[in-house]
Amino acid sequence: MEITTNPAEIFDAIERVTIAHKATFSRQGVSRPTGNVVIGLAASGRLDELAKADSEGSVADRIITGDELKDLPAEYIATLGTGKNAPKFTTYALIGMRVAAQLGFGQATLTELGKVPGTSATKVQNFLAELPEMTEYRKEIEARKKAAAKVAADTAAVRLVWKFAEKFKAPHSEETYAEVMEERGMSFDRVQEIIRLLTAESANKAAEKADA
């Protein structure tokens, strides 16, 4: 198992799995992984495996939930010290602790990363982004955030017109979307891309409803 201590690689691994499976870190209560687990999963390449999966399987779910030790296979559990009261951690938590120390986080951040029920993945990314060696990379992160925000705003604007067109059987033509195209500075080709996504999303929801 190769472990990376590159903060940009760890940051991007968290982002990739969040984009691929939005619910990955949306755990509640004790199920939410600690910051150390998030870093350990990212640094060990486990998050990239999950990002490439079509969906989160039950095994992946149990591993991603972090320190619910009773749900994990023995090979994912490590003991610090000896005796029945020795603290137990997932392997990923221990990897995360070591990587976090190597990254040079201060004591307050290290404490935060170990808190239960967990530190949000976004907060872990914020800690990574604040590291001195991430100064230049922060510019790229900000550019990506702005691009993602524009995509979200464009999609929301087109969705309103798309819903209207679907409800009133209006054609999905350039004329129908003329106003939103002008407001958002979009070409009709871009609008058509979003329309295709919205149509596919609607079809998937209809299929799920039919199967329920």
N, C-alpha and C positions, 0 to 999 in steps of 0.2 A: 504494500500500500504506500503510495507516494503522498507525502504531506506537503502542501504549499504554505509558505508564510508570506506570500505576496498579498498585501491588503487589497489591491485592485482585483486580483483573481478571486479572492474570497467574496468581495463585494459583488462582482458580476455573477458568481455562482448562485448567490442568494437571489439576485434579481432574475436570473433565467428561470429558476424553478417557480418563483412567484408569478412570473408572466405565464408560464406553461400551465400551472395548477394554482389558481388564485387562492384556494382554501388551504394550501400547504401549512401555513403558519396561523390559520384562523382557529386556533384551539382555545378552549376555555378552561378555567380552573387549573388543576394540577397537570392537565394534559399538555399545556403549552410548553414547548421546549425552552430550557434555559438558554441564555445567550451563549454560554460555553458549548452547549450541544449544537446550536446553529453554526457556530464557527467550526466546530469539529466536523460536522457533516459537510460543510462547504470546503474546508481545507483538505479533506480526505477524498473528495470527488464524488461523495455519495449524493449530493444534491444534483449534480449533473446527470447521474443515473436516473434519479427521479424525474428530472426535467424532460428526459427523453422518453419516459414511459407514457403510454397512451392515457393512463389514468393511475390514480393512487390505489395500489392494491392493499389488501389487509396487512400483509407483512410490512410493506413500506409504511403504512399508517402506524403500526406499532413501533417501528424504529424511529420514525420522525417525531413521535410524541415524547421522545427524550427519556426522562428518568422514571417512567412507570415500570420499574424493574420486573415486576411479576409478569408483565406481558412480553418481556424480551427473552430471546434465546440466551443460554448461559455464556456463549462466546462474545456477547455484546456487553457483558457485565465485568467490571473490574473492582477489586477491593483495595482500599488504601489502609495498610496496617493489617493487624491480625485480630482474631477473636470475633465472637458473634456480634459485638457492637461496632465493629470496624465500619467506617462509612463505605457505602457501595455507590459506584457511579457507572453510567454507561461508558463504553470505550470512547464514544464520541465526545462525551463530556470531558474526559481526561485529555483527549487530543486537543479539544478546544481550550482547555486551561493552559496547556503547554504552548500552543500557538499564540494565545492572547498574551502570555508572558513574553514570548519572543518578539511580538509586535511592538512591545514597549508601552503598553497601556499603563496608566497610573493606577494606584491602589483603589481609588473610588470606582473607576471603571471596571476593574477586575472583580470587585465586590458586586457591582450591579450585574455583571455577566453571570454570576453564580446564583442570583436570586431565584427563588421559587415563589410563584408559579411560572416565572419565566420573563425574559425580556423580549419585546417584539422584534421581529426580524428587521423592521425599519429602523429601530433604535440601534441595533447592532451595526447596520449599514452607516448610520450617522456617526457612531464611534469610529468606524473604519475611515470614514471620509475626513474626520478631524485630525488624523495622524499627519505629522509634518511631511512625510514622503508622498502624501496624497495631494499636495498643493496643486500640482499641474493637472492631475487626474480629476480633481474637483470640477475643473472647467468643462471637461467632457461630460461628467455626471450632470451638471447643470444644463448643458446643451440637450442632453437626452431627456431630462425632465421637461424642458420647455417643448421639445418636439412631441413628447407623449401627451402633454397637456393640450397642445394644438390638435392632435389627432382625436383626443377625447371630446374636445369642444366642437370640432368639425362633425364628428359622428353624432353628437347630441343634437346639433342643429339640423342635420339631414334627417335624423330619426323623426323629428317633429313633423317635417313635411311628408316623409314616407308614411307615417301613421295616418296623416290626413288623406293622402292619395289612396292608401289601402281601404280606408273607411268609406270614402266617397267614390271609389272606382275611377279615380283620375289617372291619366297615363303617367308613367314615370319618365317624363320627357324633359328635355332641356328647359322648356318653357315653364313646366311645373316647378322646377328647382332654381329658376333664374334669380329670384330674390336672395335665397340663401347662398347661392354661388357668388353673388356680388358682395354680400355682407362678409362672407368668410374668405373671399379671394380664392375660390376653388374653381378648377376646371370641371367640365362635365364628366371627363374621364375619371377624375377623382371621386365625383359624386356617384358614378356608376359602380365604382369599387365598393363604396360604403353601402350602396343599395344591395349589392350582391351579398355582402356580409349580413345585413339586416334580414334579408329574405331567408338566408340559410339558418340564421339564428331562430327566426320565427318557425321555420319548418321543423327544426330540432325540438323546439318546445312543444309543438303540436304532436310530434311523434312520441315524446316522453309522456304527454298527457294521455295519449291513446293507449300506451302500454301500461299506465298506472292502474 
